[in-house]
């Protein structure tokens, strides 16, 4: 089912998920299915960190954007690892000021370039951590362990 969602990459109005601009239709659909429960679980939280890998990073990005926009007095954190682009330029530029975002990319990983269209963008205001680890085919380059190993090496923990 995740593969089907990835392939449904038309843009839809982000207002349905509390965001400006337009977002990936498959990711918006997936987020809308968890949004009510997420809001119940997080309603008394003072600070929230959203994170994910691959499609999970795209969903976490939409969730963090939505949460930060609807909780402007609350610091919201987002760390996306190997995430694909999830919205258009308006979405990317409308990052709420209370959203502290970091994107982590392996430049040898093809998935952060998904969807293969110029209509999509990563968050414009996000901090970026780029590394290159061409450890083999696309599966190895996209594997979460490759990302963890690279991040640990950056902080001297390898």
Residue, then its C-alpha position, 0 to 999 in steps of 0.5 A: x500500500x505504501x508503494x501505491x501511495x508513493x505513486x499517487x503523486x498529484x498535488x492536492x490542497x494542503x488546507x485539508x491537513x492544515x498546511x499552505x500550498x499543495x501536498x503529495x496526494x498519497x502522503x496527504x491521504x495517509x496523514x489524514x488517516x492518522x491525524x485525528x488520533x495523533x492530535x488526541x495523543x499529542x494534545x497535552x504535549x509541550x514540545x513535539x519531535x516528528x521524525x521518519x525515514x523515507x515515506x515516514x519522513x514525508x508524513x512526519x514533515x506534513x504532520x510537523x508543518x500542520x502541528x506547528x501551524x496550529x500550535x504557533x506558541x509551541x516549539x515543534x521539531x522535525x528530523x527527516x531522514x531520506x525523505x522524499x519531497x512532499x509539497x509544492x513551493x508554497x508549502x515549502x516556503x510556508x514553513x511555520x517560524x516555530x518549526x525547527x526542521x532538519x533534513x538528512x540526505x545521502x547524495x547517493x540515495x535516489x529517494x530524496x529526489x522523488x517525485x520526479x517532477x519539478x513541482x515538488x520541493x523540500x522545506x525551504x527553511x530546513x537545516x540540511x545534513x548531506x553526506x555521500x555513502x555510495x555503498x552499493x545499489x539503491x537499497x544500500x544507499x537508502x537503508x536506514x543503517x547507512x544513514x545511522x552509520x553516517x550520522x554516528x561517524x559525523x559525531x565521532x561515534x563510529 
